[in-house]
Amino acid sequence: MTADEVPPGVDVEKPSAARVYDWYLGGSQNWAVDREFGRRAERVWPLIRPISRQNRAFMNRVVRAALEAGIRQFVDLGSGVPTAGNVHEIVRDRWTAPDRRPAVVYVDYEAVAAAHSTLILEREGATDWAGLVRRDIREPEAVFADETTRRLIDWSQPVCLLMITVLHFIGPADEPDALMAAYREKLAPGSWLAVTHGTCTEDAPPERAAGVRRFVDAYRDTSNPAYLRSAEEIRPWFGGWPLLEPGMTALPDWRPSSPVSPLEAETRPFAWCAVARRP
Ligand SMILES: C[S@@+](CC[C@H](N)C(=O)[O-])C[C@H]1O[C@@H](n2cnc3c(N)ncnc32)[C@H](O)[C@@H]1O
């Protein structure tokens, strides 16, 4: 699929978080309205592209660590438009158990993300172990009951549940505490819950802090209004499960695979990440 083809249900008049995020990451599944929004957002808050890349790098590190820990099932909520380094690519490249198959389920409600994810999995011949569920993550029962989820995921076994750069689109009216509890309850012992979330800590430089707030305000005009949250608001979502080392950190500081660059260091006040393991 090229960006000239507009899949059914895609509104190219209004920017969407999935397509704008694809633009931040250097992808091609975005339209003029998304790029225009992305450029405006970048002028307001120039760290958006570095922080998007770090979110993706964190997700990559988590998936690799989960595989090393023996987890074979991955559910990626708010998976977005598939760009380089997607979950199923990491799993495919690192899977070493020929007698068992891994499982990856992507969940996103956005038309381009859904269409493109399906197409990529079909082209790669990966549909027997990976699939796209086009659902709203605010309806966990619908996600669990979806035919693709049921076909691929065995909830009695450990799952790595990824919620990367998506929970800031869940507003207070969506009752995020109850939503997280519903997902936690579904996970078997040994499962991992990985979260990243936008924030603005007290040590953020004032100019950058003002920028990130204007940036978040800009999302009020998209299909996906966004919210920043503090560590105190995010921590209860792990239900008291122990956090894997090094606990809740800024994105560059969770098991970095290379030295943190000065640009990466600048993003520290603006996102939290953590991974919990169900005892
Ligand atoms: C910023 S992107 C992040 C994509 C991916 N997780 C990553 O980190 O590269 C957020 C994604 O969440 C999706 N999303 C937001 N709210 C959602 C909801 N309620 N249900 C399903 N998907 C949602 C958007 O469509 C978008 O694709």
The ligand as an SDF file (V2000), in Angstrom:
LIG
                    3D

 27 29  0  0  0  0  0  0  0  0999 V2000
    1.7490    7.2790   19.2020 C   0  0  0  0  0  0  0  0  0  0  0  0
    1.1970    5.8290   18.3920 S   0  0  0  0  0  0  0  0  0  0  0  0
    2.2780    4.6130   19.0810 C   0  0  0  0  0  0  0  0  0  0  0  0
    2.5110    3.4140   18.2000 C   0  0  0  0  0  0  0  0  0  0  0  0
    3.3930    2.3210   18.7950 C   0  0  0  0  0  0  0  0  0  0  0  0
    2.8710    1.8270   20.0570 N   0  0  0  0  0  0  0  0  0  0  0  0
    4.8000    2.7900   18.9650 C   0  0  0  0  0  0  0  0  0  0  0  0
    5.1810    3.1000   20.0960 O   0  0  0  0  0  0  0  0  0  0  0  0
    5.5250    2.8730   17.9700 O   0  0  0  0  0  0  0  0  0  0  0  0
   -0.3220    5.5290   19.2510 C   0  0  0  0  0  0  0  0  0  0  0  0
   -1.2290    4.5170   18.5880 C   0  0  0  0  0  0  0  0  0  0  0  0
   -2.2910    4.1920   19.4740 O   0  0  0  0  0  0  0  0  0  0  0  0
   -3.4790    4.0690   18.7200 C   0  0  0  0  0  0  0  0  0  0  0  0
   -4.6000    4.3010   19.6350 N   0  0  0  0  0  0  0  0  0  0  0  0
   -4.8760    5.4010   20.3790 C   0  0  0  0  0  0  0  0  0  0  0  0
   -5.9870    5.2050   21.1080 N   0  0  0  0  0  0  0  0  0  0  0  0
   -6.4090    3.9420   20.8250 C   0  0  0  0  0  0  0  0  0  0  0  0
   -7.5290    3.1640   21.2600 C   0  0  0  0  0  0  0  0  0  0  0  0
   -8.4060    3.6460   22.1380 N   0  0  0  0  0  0  0  0  0  0  0  0
   -7.6680    1.9080   20.7490 N   0  0  0  0  0  0  0  0  0  0  0  0
   -6.7750    1.4130   19.8450 C   0  0  0  0  0  0  0  0  0  0  0  0
   -5.7050    2.1080   19.4030 N   0  0  0  0  0  0  0  0  0  0  0  0
   -5.5310    3.3630   19.8830 C   0  0  0  0  0  0  0  0  0  0  0  0
   -3.3690    5.1380   17.6630 C   0  0  0  0  0  0  0  0  0  0  0  0
   -4.2200    4.8540   16.5620 O   0  0  0  0  0  0  0  0  0  0  0  0
   -1.8850    5.0400   17.3280 C   0  0  0  0  0  0  0  0  0  0  0  0
   -1.6600    4.1250   16.2940 O   0  0  0  0  0  0  0  0  0  0  0  0
  1  2  1  0
  2  3  1  0
  2 10  1  0
  3  4  1  0
  4  5  1  0
  5  6  1  0
  5  7  1  0
  7  8  2  0
  7  9  1  0
 10 11  1  0
 11 12  1  0
 11 26  1  0
 12 13  1  0
 13 14  1  0
 13 24  1  0
 14 15  1  0
 14 23  1  0
 15 16  2  0
 16 17  1  0
 17 18  1  0
 17 23  2  0
 18 19  1  0
 18 20  2  0
 20 21  1  0
 21 22  2  0
 22 23  1  0
 24 25  1  0
 24 26  1  0
 26 27  1  0
M  CHG  2   2   1   9  -1
M  END
$$$$
